[in-house]
Amino acid sequence: LSMKDPPQMNVFMSDLPVFVSTIENGNVLGGTFRLEFEGDVTENINFDADASEVQAKLEALATIDNVNVFRGAADDQNGFSWEIEFISDLNSGNLDNVIPYGDGLTTSNVKNGAMAQVVGGGTDGSYIGGTFQVQYDGETSSAISCDADDSIRHIAVSRSSGDSVGGYSWTVTFLDDASHYHQGDLPAFTTISNLVGGSGFEPQITVTELRKGTVKEVQA
């Protein structure tokens, strides 16, 4: 591999004639590239842009809030790599890859083209998936989706909006029933978790009693 495009050698001392010729010029990158995320494309970015320039171009997109950018050292042909970390709730969970466009890149040797690409080795964002079960008074429910709605009979259930990693909370209120089975200080729910999360993230389930039940007294 050439070290960029080095100058031609010169010979200063020889008893024989020496001819120096260049078989093929070395290759040095130049020009610009662009990045796309969720349909929004940046302005041109210099091929050797520092981390702050790439960060500014990405954060100017409507589809991105805040990112951290780290730039690696130049390779032998003046190529660079950048690592992008999404750090805001707007871009939470397991995101799509950034798409690079290298059509504005140039090379000093026309035989050696230039390209921009996404390489593996990154870390996926965390997002909750899977199911859980609820245990009550010796009975265990069937599997409940991690984003189940609140359509359950005989009890009133309200569900919160999802948080940045797809987590929800449900508030359960026992309704008066003909048999008066669900009255008084009822046993607490317990749970069985089959939830999954990305990048080593392990979702947790917490049960909290908001108010104890009471028994209605009827006087004759």
C-alpha positions as CSV (number, residue, x, y, z in Angstrom):
1,L,0.0,0.0,0.0
2,S,1.2,3.5,-0.8
3,M,1.6,6.0,2.0
4,K,-0.8,8.5,0.3
5,D,0.9,9.9,-2.9
6,P,4.6,10.2,-2.1
7,P,7.0,12.3,-4.2
8,Q,9.1,10.6,-6.8
9,M,12.5,9.4,-5.6
10,N,15.8,11.1,-6.6
11,V,19.1,9.3,-7.0
12,F,22.2,11.4,-6.2
13,M,25.2,9.1,-6.4
14,S,25.7,6.3,-8.8
15,D,28.4,5.1,-11.2
16,L,25.7,3.7,-13.6
17,P,22.8,5.6,-15.2
18,V,19.7,5.2,-13.1
19,F,16.2,6.0,-14.3
20,V,13.3,6.6,-11.9
21,S,9.8,6.3,-13.1
22,T,6.4,6.1,-11.4
23,I,4.4,3.0,-12.3
24,E,1.3,4.1,-10.6
25,N,0.5,7.2,-8.5
26,G,-0.5,6.7,-4.9
27,N,-4.0,7.4,-3.9
28,V,-5.3,10.3,-1.7
29,L,-8.9,11.0,-0.8
30,G,-10.6,14.3,-1.2
31,G,-14.0,15.9,-1.8
32,T,-17.2,15.5,0.3
33,F,-19.8,13.0,1.4
34,R,-23.4,13.2,2.8
35,L,-25.3,11.2,5.4
36,E,-29.0,10.2,5.4
37,F,-31.1,9.3,8.5
38,E,-34.7,8.3,8.3
39,G,-35.2,10.1,4.9
40,D,-33.4,13.3,5.8
41,V,-30.0,14.0,4.2
42,T,-27.2,16.3,5.4
43,E,-25.4,19.0,3.5
44,N,-22.0,18.1,2.1
45,I,-19.4,17.1,4.7
46,N,-15.7,17.4,4.0
47,F,-13.9,14.1,3.6
48,D,-11.6,14.9,6.5
49,A,-14.2,16.7,8.7
50,D,-13.5,16.7,12.4
51,A,-16.0,15.3,14.9
52,S,-17.7,18.7,15.6
53,E,-18.4,19.3,11.9
54,V,-20.1,15.9,11.4
55,Q,-22.0,16.4,14.7
56,A,-23.3,19.8,13.5
57,K,-24.4,18.5,10.1
58,L,-26.3,15.6,11.7
59,E,-27.9,17.6,14.4
60,A,-29.2,20.0,11.7
61,L,-31.5,17.2,10.4
62,A,-35.1,17.2,11.6
63,T,-34.9,13.5,12.3
64,I,-32.0,13.8,14.8
65,D,-31.8,15.6,18.1
66,N,-28.4,15.2,19.9
67,V,-25.5,12.9,19.0
68,N,-21.9,12.4,20.1
69,V,-19.4,11.9,17.2
70,F,-15.9,10.5,17.5
71,R,-13.4,10.5,14.6
72,G,-10.6,8.0,14.2
73,A,-7.1,8.6,12.8
74,A,-6.5,8.9,9.1
75,D,-5.5,5.8,7.2
76,D,-2.7,5.5,4.5
77,Q,-4.9,7.2,1.9
78,N,-6.3,9.9,4.1
79,G,-9.5,8.1,4.8
80,F,-11.3,8.6,8.1
81,S,-13.9,6.8,10.2
82,W,-16.5,8.3,12.5
83,E,-18.5,6.8,15.3
84,I,-21.9,8.2,16.0
85,E,-23.7,7.8,19.3
86,F,-27.4,8.8,19.6
87,I,-28.1,10.3,23.1
88,S,-31.6,11.7,23.1
89,D,-35.1,10.3,23.6
90,L,-36.1,11.4,20.1
91,N,-33.7,8.7,18.7
92,S,-34.2,6.0,21.3
93,G,-34.5,2.3,20.8
94,N,-32.9,0.2,18.1
95,L,-32.5,2.6,15.2
96,D,-32.0,2.2,11.5
97,N,-28.4,2.6,10.1
98,V,-27.2,6.0,8.9
99,I,-26.9,5.8,5.1
100,P,-23.7,7.3,3.5
101,Y,-23.4,8.8,0.0
102,G,-19.9,9.0,-1.3
103,D,-20.6,10.4,-4.8
104,G,-18.8,13.7,-3.9
105,L,-15.5,12.0,-2.9
106,T,-12.5,12.2,-5.1
107,T,-9.2,10.4,-5.5
108,S,-5.8,11.4,-6.8
109,N,-5.5,8.1,-8.7
110,V,-8.5,7.6,-11.0
111,K,-8.0,3.8,-11.0
112,N,-8.8,3.7,-7.3
113,G,-12.3,4.8,-6.6
114,A,-13.6,6.2,-3.3
115,M,-16.6,5.1,-1.3
116,A,-18.4,5.9,2.0
117,Q,-19.8,2.9,3.9
118,V,-21.2,1.8,7.2
119,V,-19.1,-0.8,9.0
120,G,-20.2,-3.3,11.6
121,G,-19.3,-3.4,15.2
122,G,-21.7,-0.8,16.6
123,T,-24.0,-1.2,19.5
124,D,-27.7,-1.6,19.0
125,G,-30.1,0.7,21.0
126,S,-32.3,-0.9,23.7
127,Y,-36.0,-1.5,23.2
128,I,-38.3,-3.7,25.2
129,G,-39.9,-6.7,23.6
130,G,-41.4,-10.0,24.6
131,T,-44.2,-10.9,27.0
132,F,-45.0,-11.1,30.7
133,Q,-47.5,-12.9,32.9
134,V,-49.5,-11.7,36.0
135,Q,-50.2,-13.9,39.0
136,Y,-53.1,-13.2,41.3
137,D,-54.6,-15.3,44.1
138,G,-53.0,-18.5,42.9
139,E,-53.9,-18.0,39.2
140,T,-51.5,-17.2,36.4
141,S,-52.5,-15.3,33.3
142,S,-51.6,-16.3,29.8
143,A,-48.7,-14.4,28.1
144,I,-49.3,-10.6,27.8
145,S,-47.6,-8.6,25.2
146,C,-45.1,-6.0,26.5
147,D,-47.3,-3.3,24.8
148,A,-50.7,-4.8,25.6
149,D,-53.7,-2.4,25.5
150,D,-56.1,-1.9,28.4
151,S,-59.1,-3.8,27.1
152,I,-59.8,-6.2,30.0
153,R,-63.2,-7.1,31.5
154,H,-64.3,-7.0,35.2
155,I,-61.4,-4.6,36.1
156,A,-60.6,-1.1,34.9
157,V,-57.2,-0.8,33.3
158,S,-55.5,2.3,32.0
159,R,-52.1,2.3,30.2
160,S,-49.5,5.0,30.1
161,S,-47.8,6.2,26.9
162,G,-44.6,4.4,26.1
163,D,-41.3,5.7,27.4
164,S,-38.1,6.1,25.4
165,V,-37.3,2.4,25.4
166,G,-40.8,1.1,24.9
167,G,-41.8,0.6,28.5
168,Y,-45.4,1.0,29.8
169,S,-47.2,1.1,33.1
170,W,-50.7,-0.2,33.7
171,T,-53.1,1.0,36.5
172,V,-55.5,-1.7,37.5
173,T,-58.7,-0.9,39.5
174,F,-61.0,-3.8,40.6
175,L,-64.7,-3.1,39.9
176,D,-67.7,-4.0,42.0
177,D,-69.0,-7.4,40.8
178,A,-72.2,-9.3,41.7
179,S,-70.4,-11.8,43.9
180,H,-68.4,-9.1,45.7
181,Y,-65.4,-11.2,45.2
182,H,-63.1,-8.3,44.5
183,Q,-63.5,-6.3,47.6
184,G,-61.5,-5.5,50.7
185,D,-57.7,-5.7,51.0
186,L,-56.9,-7.9,48.0
187,P,-53.6,-9.8,47.5
188,A,-50.9,-8.2,45.5
189,F,-50.1,-9.1,41.9
190,T,-46.9,-10.9,41.2
191,T,-45.3,-11.2,37.7
192,I,-43.3,-13.5,35.5
193,S,-41.1,-11.7,33.0
194,N,-40.2,-13.0,29.6
195,L,-39.3,-9.4,28.5
196,V,-36.2,-8.8,26.4
197,G,-34.1,-5.7,25.7
198,G,-31.2,-4.9,23.4
199,S,-27.5,-4.3,24.2
200,G,-27.4,-6.1,27.5
201,F,-30.4,-4.1,28.8
202,E,-32.7,-6.3,31.0
203,P,-36.2,-4.9,31.5
204,Q,-37.7,-5.1,35.0
205,I,-41.3,-5.3,36.2
206,T,-42.4,-3.5,39.4
207,V,-45.8,-3.9,41.1
208,T,-46.9,-1.0,43.3
209,E,-50.1,-0.8,45.4
210,L,-51.6,2.7,45.0
211,R,-54.6,2.3,47.3
212,K,-55.9,-0.5,49.5
213,G,-59.4,-1.9,48.9
214,T,-62.3,-1.5,51.3
215,V,-65.4,-3.4,52.2
216,K,-68.8,-1.6,51.8
217,E,-70.8,-1.9,55.0
218,V,-74.6,-2.2,54.6
219,Q,-76.8,-1.4,57.6
220,A,-80.1,-3.0,57.9
